Amino acid sequence: MMRSNRFGSAAAVDATTGAVLVESATVVLELVLVTIVLVTDVLELVELVLGKSVLVGVAPGVPVPQATQSSTVAIVCGRFTSLTPPVELATIFATAEPSPSLFDEFRPNYNVAPTTRVAAVANDSEGHRRLGRFQWGLVPHWSKDPSGSARLINARSETVFEKPSFRSSASSRRCIVPMDGFYEWRTVYDSPRPAKSPKEPVYVTRSDGQPLAVAGLWASWRDPAAGEDAPWLHTCCIVTTSANDTMAPIHDRMPVILEPADWSTWLDVTHTDRDELSDLMMPAERGVVRVIDVAPIVNSIRNNGPELITPITR
């Protein structure tokens, strides 16, 4: 009897320890993501002050847009939702049947964060459209290691063909990242925001209820120190552009949203005309997206449920 009690106590301790470790790991990941956002904000603000680039992968001499008094520079589209099953995405984007080994079990994700594996549409080497899974955060093929992935979740359309981190993918490895919607946090205010006040999140979707087809780039990387037998890591990032009339009161940037007529051109890597591709990376037309206010519970990556996209009155 005493032996049973002793083992029971040990199991309880192990379970408690495991729960604490999981909670601690989640908190650490949140702190990492917050740190990345803060560092990116600081670096971009330094760019605006100095008038030159200091971010990883930014080509020297590329002009940096000047901030206005009513705007604050911040990372754009740092979270989104993935609610449409892969089989439905394959139908919408006319891809081959999704591989069961990649999409063995689908669970709606209401709070997709950087470094998460996400679905993306890309052409294979024979030009066939396929649905694959990519880690969100680009790792260029020449990287020594994947540690900088979370810093490269977005690529600016204005300089995507010049930045070393993105230019190769922009020319030959373009993809579409399906999203049911994305979260944004207000950075544009008519008057200064009160100190220490929580950021106000909004949820952005297509007005017609269809998934967003967001322009993206992808890359493949493997550890050069591990030899040719090392596994490939497939990663992606989102292309952003200036805000349209709908988004401008909230943020000065937004993802590039592609319309169905443009999907083939974007995915076809034989299309190399930069002017033609740049024409696709324009802000969405007025009325394409709609914005709803949502609760700050989305600020924590530990929260993941339909309550994150429930409209609120602010």
C-alpha positions in Angstrom: 0.0 0.0 0.0 2.8 2.3 0.9 4.5 1.5 -2.4 1.3 2.3 -4.4 1.0 5.7 -2.6 4.7 6.4 -3.3 4.3 5.7 -7.0 1.1 7.7 -7.1 2.8 10.7 -5.5 5.6 10.4 -8.0 3.2 10.4 -10.9 1.5 13.4 -9.6 4.8 15.3 -9.3 5.7 14.3 -12.8 2.4 15.5 -14.2 2.7 18.8 -12.3 6.3 19.2 -13.5 5.3 18.5 -17.1 2.5 21.1 -16.9 4.8 23.7 -15.5 7.4 23.0 -18.2 4.8 23.4 -21.0 3.5 26.6 -19.4 7.1 27.9 -19.1 7.9 27.1 -22.7 4.8 28.9 -23.9 5.7 32.0 -21.9 9.3 31.9 -23.3 7.9 31.7 -26.8 5.7 34.7 -26.1 8.6 36.7 -24.8 10.7 35.8 -27.9 7.9 36.9 -30.2 7.4 40.2 -28.3 11.2 40.8 -28.3 11.3 40.3 -32.1 8.5 42.8 -32.6 10.1 45.3 -30.3 13.6 44.9 -31.9 12.0 45.2 -35.4 10.2 48.4 -34.3 13.3 49.9 -32.9 15.4 49.1 -36.0 12.8 50.5 -38.3 12.6 53.7 -36.2 16.4 53.9 -36.4 16.1 53.6 -40.2 13.7 56.5 -40.3 15.9 58.7 -38.2 19.2 57.8 -40.0 17.7 57.5 -43.5 19.5 54.2 -44.1 18.8 50.5 -43.7 19.9 48.6 -40.7 17.6 45.5 -40.9 18.9 42.1 -41.8 18.7 41.5 -45.6 18.1 45.2 -46.6 20.2 46.4 -49.4 22.4 49.5 -48.7 21.2 52.6 -50.4 17.5 51.5 -50.6 15.4 54.6 -49.7 13.4 54.3 -46.5 9.9 55.9 -46.3 9.5 58.7 -43.9 7.1 58.5 -41.0 4.3 61.0 -40.5 3.4 62.5 -37.2 0.2 60.4 -37.1 1.8 57.0 -37.6 4.0 54.7 -35.7 6.2 52.1 -37.5 5.4 48.5 -36.4 5.5 45.0 -37.8 2.5 44.2 -40.0 0.5 41.0 -40.2 2.2 39.2 -37.4 -0.7 36.8 -36.7 -3.5 35.3 -38.8 -6.1 32.6 -38.9 -6.1 29.3 -40.8 -9.6 27.9 -40.6 -10.3 26.4 -44.1 -9.4 22.6 -44.4 -6.6 21.7 -46.8 -9.1 19.8 -49.1 -11.2 22.9 -49.5 -8.1 25.0 -50.1 -7.0 22.6 -52.8 -10.4 23.1 -54.5 -10.3 26.9 -54.2 -6.8 27.2 -55.6 -7.1 24.3 -58.1 -4.1 22.4 -56.8 -3.3 18.7 -56.8 -4.8 16.7 -54.0 -3.0 17.5 -50.7 -0.5 15.0 -49.5 -1.8 13.0 -46.5 1.7 13.0 -45.0 1.7 16.8 -44.9 -1.9 17.3 -43.8 -2.6 14.2 -41.8 -4.8 16.0 -39.3 -6.3 19.4 -39.6 -7.2 21.7 -36.7 -8.4 25.2 -37.2 -5.8 27.7 -35.9 -7.2 31.0 -34.7 -3.8 32.4 -33.7 -1.1 31.5 -36.2 2.2 33.0 -35.0 5.7 33.2 -36.7 7.6 29.9 -37.0 4.3 28.0 -37.3 4.0 25.6 -40.2 1.4 27.0 -42.5 -0.2 25.9 -45.8 0.9 27.6 -49.0 0.3 27.2 -52.7 3.3 26.9 -55.1 4.2 25.5 -58.4 6.4 22.4 -58.5 9.4 22.0 -60.8 7.1 20.9 -63.6 4.8 23.9 -63.2 2.0 22.0 -61.4 0.2 23.8 -58.7 0.5 22.1 -55.3 -0.5 22.8 -51.7 2.4 22.4 -49.3 3.5 23.2 -45.7 6.1 25.8 -44.9 7.5 27.3 -41.8 6.4 30.9 -41.5 9.7 32.9 -41.5 12.0 32.8 -44.4 15.4 31.0 -44.2 17.4 31.9 -47.4 19.3 29.0 -48.9 22.6 30.6 -48.1 21.9 31.0 -44.3 24.3 29.4 -41.9 21.5 28.4 -39.6 17.7 28.9 -39.3 17.9 31.2 -36.2 16.9 34.3 -38.1 13.6 32.9 -39.4 11.3 34.8 -37.1 12.8 38.1 -38.3 11.9 37.4 -41.9 8.1 36.8 -41.7 7.4 39.8 -44.0 9.0 41.2 -47.2 8.3 44.8 -48.4 7.1 44.8 -52.0 9.0 48.0 -52.8 12.4 46.4 -52.2 11.7 42.7 -52.5 13.9 42.4 -55.7 16.8 44.1 -54.1 17.1 42.7 -50.6 19.6 39.8 -50.4 17.2 37.8 -48.2 14.3 37.9 -50.6 15.5 38.7 -54.2 16.2 35.1 -55.2 12.8 33.9 -54.0 11.1 36.9 -55.5 12.4 35.8 -58.9 12.0 32.1 -58.8 10.1 30.9 -55.7 6.8 32.7 -55.3 3.8 31.3 -53.4 0.4 32.1 -52.1 -0.4 31.9 -48.4 -4.1 31.3 -47.8 -5.5 33.0 -44.7 -9.1 33.3 -43.5 -8.2 36.6 -41.9 -5.3 38.4 -40.3 -4.9 40.4 -37.1 -3.6 43.9 -37.0 -2.9 46.3 -34.1 -3.7 50.0 -34.5 -0.6 52.1 -35.0 -2.3 55.2 -36.5 -4.1 57.5 -34.1 -5.5 61.0 -34.5 -3.9 61.9 -31.1 -1.1 60.4 -29.0 -2.1 57.0 -27.5 -2.1 57.0 -23.7 1.0 55.6 -22.2 0.8 51.9 -21.2 -2.6 51.5 -22.8 -3.1 48.1 -24.5 -2.7 47.9 -28.2 -6.1 47.6 -30.0 -6.4 44.5 -32.2 -8.6 44.2 -35.3 -9.4 41.3 -37.5 -9.3 41.7 -41.3 -11.1 39.4 -43.7 -12.3 39.5 -47.3 -15.7 41.2 -47.6 -17.0 38.3 -49.8 -16.1 35.7 -47.1 -13.5 33.9 -49.2 -10.0 33.1 -47.9 -7.4 35.8 -48.5 -4.8 34.8 -51.2 -1.7 36.6 -49.8 1.4 36.9 -51.9 4.3 35.1 -50.5 7.9 33.9 -51.1 9.4 30.5 -50.2 12.8 29.0 -49.8 14.4 25.6 -49.0 17.3 25.3 -46.6 19.3 22.4 -45.1 22.1 22.4 -42.6 25.4 22.7 -44.6 27.3 21.1 -41.8 25.1 18.0 -41.9 25.9 17.0 -45.5 23.6 16.0 -48.3 21.5 13.6 -46.2 20.3 16.5 -44.0 16.5 17.1 -44.3 15.2 20.1 -46.1 13.5 22.9 -44.3 10.9 24.7 -46.4 10.0 28.2 -45.3 8.0 31.2 -46.4 7.2 34.8 -45.8 4.4 37.3 -46.6 4.8 40.2 -49.0 3.4 43.5 -47.8 2.5 46.8 -49.4 1.2 50.2 -48.5 -2.2 50.3 -46.9 -5.4 50.9 -48.9 -8.2 53.2 -47.9 -9.7 50.6 -45.6 -6.5 49.8 -43.7 -4.9 53.3 -43.6 -6.8 54.4 -40.5 -5.3 51.4 -38.7 -1.8 50.8 -40.1 0.3 52.1 -42.9 1.0 48.6 -44.3 -1.0 45.5 -45.3 -0.4 42.2 -47.0 -0.5 41.9 -50.8 -3.8 40.3 -51.6 -4.0 38.6 -55.0 -7.2 38.2 -56.9 -7.9 34.9 -58.7 -7.1 36.3 -62.1 -3.5 37.0 -60.9 -2.7 33.7 -59.2 -1.2 32.0 -62.2 1.0 35.0 -63.1 2.3 35.2 -59.5 3.0 31.5 -59.2 4.5 31.0 -62.6 8.2 31.6 -62.1 8.7 31.9 -65.9 7.2 35.3 -65.4 10.2 37.4 -64.6 9.2 40.9 -65.7 9.6 42.9 -62.6 7.3 45.7 -63.7 4.5 43.1 -64.3 5.1 41.5 -61.0 5.3 44.8 -59.2 1.9 45.7 -60.6 0.5 42.7 -58.7 2.0 43.9 -55.4 -0.3 46.9 -55.1 -2.8 47.6 -52.3 -6.1 45.9 -52.5 -9.0 47.8 -54.1 -11.4 49.6 -51.8 -14.0 47.2 -50.4 -12.0 44.0 -50.9 -11.4 43.7 -47.1 -13.5 44.5 -44.0 -12.3 45.2 -40.5 -13.8 44.3 -37.2 -12.7 45.2 -33.7 -11.7 42.1 -31.6 -10.7 41.6 -27.9 -7.1 41.9 -26.7 -7.1 38.2 -25.8 -5.5 37.6 -29.3 -2.3 39.3 -27.9 -1.4 36.1 -26.2 -0.4 33.1 -28.4 -1.8 30.9 -25.6 -5.3 31.9 -26.7 -6.6 30.0 -29.7 -10.3 29.7 -30.2 -13.3 31.2 -32.0 -13.7 33.9 -29.3 -10.6 35.6 -30.8 -12.5 36.7 -33.9 -15.8 37.6 -32.1 -16.6 41.2 -32.9 -16.6 43.7 -30.0 -17.7 47.3 -29.7 -14.8 49.6 -28.9 
